[in-house]
Amino acid sequence: MSFDLYGQDSAAAVLKSHLRQGKTRHAYLFHGAPGTGRRTMALRLAMILNCQNPPAPDACCGACRMCRLIAKTEHPDLSVVAAETPGEILKIDAIRDLQRTLTLTPYEAKWRIAMILRFEEANPAAQNALLKTLEEPPERVKLFLTASAPNAVLPTILSRCEPIRLRPMRIGALIETLKQERNETGNAADAGVVERAAHLSGGRVGFAKQLTDDLERMEKYEADALDFLGLFTLNTREKFALAAGFRETRRRGELRALFQLWETVLRDLMISAAGASESGVPPSFIALKERIRAEASGKDPGYYRERLENLNQAVANLNANVSPQLTLENFLINL
Ligand SMILES: [Zn+2]
């Protein structure tokens, strides 16, 4: 086994060349949209570095104790750190706990591996705390960070990591991959389901697989997208009432996820308003194509571009700790 992940040839080439030259870095930042395979790629590197029977310097056997336990993230020399739930904050205590672990000699692996997932969720104090470890890494330690983009982490962090970029697949290629994989496992999925999942994933293979396996979840996304279309006709009082539901700051992560979904819907509306065939960009919600076409008919693409800009501002406000309720109110008022 090597880095045989769909459509990640350039990322794989960089890592393989480091391995073949025996020059792996002490820290990597795997960046790309969630679901593009950042964590899977990092885990595979951990397996290759620690495999007991490597068939080549840039591969692992996938069957030894090391490979099996690392793949399941159950090896004692592998630490995985992340905010409790996606969208929440990764705090300094978690980084300090990790640093204590990293000072220990590996129990049996060649390399002690620390994976810190979605590092953009680490608050500045936590990011700065990790900086010390990146500047003076303990012996026999490798650090693998994941993030949505290189500029989502502090520049001082980025400058001490080797960035590895993961890209979404083209939708057509992803559909073929999913169908082929389904056929091989004798688990043939409805072609329509595969296509809906591929489009909705925006080419992120991990996410597309989850959706293909979890029809209910895909239908929930589609229902939430429909709900969003309904927001355009709310009156001011209804908008304030909706925002009031997000009074509690712990709903921040939930709102962030909702904003991501709304962005996808707004893009579909913009594509539709521009004339789908002209733009060449594949839509996300193919199950709602007619509904979106009806909504966008007669509208200017600029109308939706402006709302996308407002949404980006709302996300920035949320990240800058403005309350979820106020953030949502501002966005809805300008919708
Ligand atoms: Zn192995």
Residues whose N, C-alpha, C, O or C-beta is under 5 A from the ligand:
A	BS01	ZN	C51 Q52 N53 C60 C61 G62 A63 C64 C67
